[in-house]
């Protein structure tokens, strides 16, 4: 009985207070939203009626809206000998499976295999932004005993894409030109050697004027941190020694945010990237992560203390993808285009050049009407000349 009385008393005293607390909170939130809506209306009204406001400040929004509607495209080439984890890394970068139908070759087939070019295209969408991703793979590269000129089919492919784009650009219908030019090449360096091999040097020297090359040290989990640092320094020194032009990060503008400047500095210091790829999800510290499970521990793909995968993904996708496309268009393609125009001009000049004198053609015989017209013009010129002489004589007499 006492408990029921106590409950009744508690509800009667505090229920009323609780109700008014909820009501007061609702009124505060409602008032806040009304004020915010009123301020937004005032801002829009001022924007419409501001005589000094022209409207070109909305151009970035227009460009963004048009670009998102059209979508983006990016072509990525991966090169390196078999077994370095190229396919796994690409799948890890874009969180997709691009090699579902891939056929693994046995040892005998690998011996007789030649370098081929295969393309895998997939449409990816993230938060309303569409990306048409094309992966150009080079199976058979570096797998033979004699790898002399094994980079030939790859350079031919890049030239063919430049040539096709040049033809489309020079044609009449230039509205919907397909851009199949290679915007970036990830070159995989094996971790087992002591730097660059001769085939690595020759490949990069053959392509560095055509494609943005980003060197990678594959299977970095095979090396200790000190070995990774030593191999990075060795590769950087050899790239500079052989005059290989790899992709150079653009300098940051002075008005860039400090966070972006710091990230750009870390990316420059990190090249060549030491990467690990994995499509397997394992459990580490109570969390499910992508990595590789070994008897002595777990290697996490997205752990920056284990490898440079996150830095590579940030550079390739989040911060420098558009710059890679710009360099391809403004530098590599323009060099190819200038070379083509120069060759065409030289060929035309050579075709028009001749050592024999030009034949003398007989002049056409004028008809009667033409002769009359010529005589009339001659007489008119004579009259004008006589009038000019008379005027000069009169002016001379006045001066005297």
Order of alpha helices (4+ residues) and beta strands (2+ residues): alpha-alpha-beta-alpha-alpha-beta-beta-alpha-beta-alpha-beta-alpha-alpha-beta-beta-beta-beta-alpha-alpha-alpha-alpha
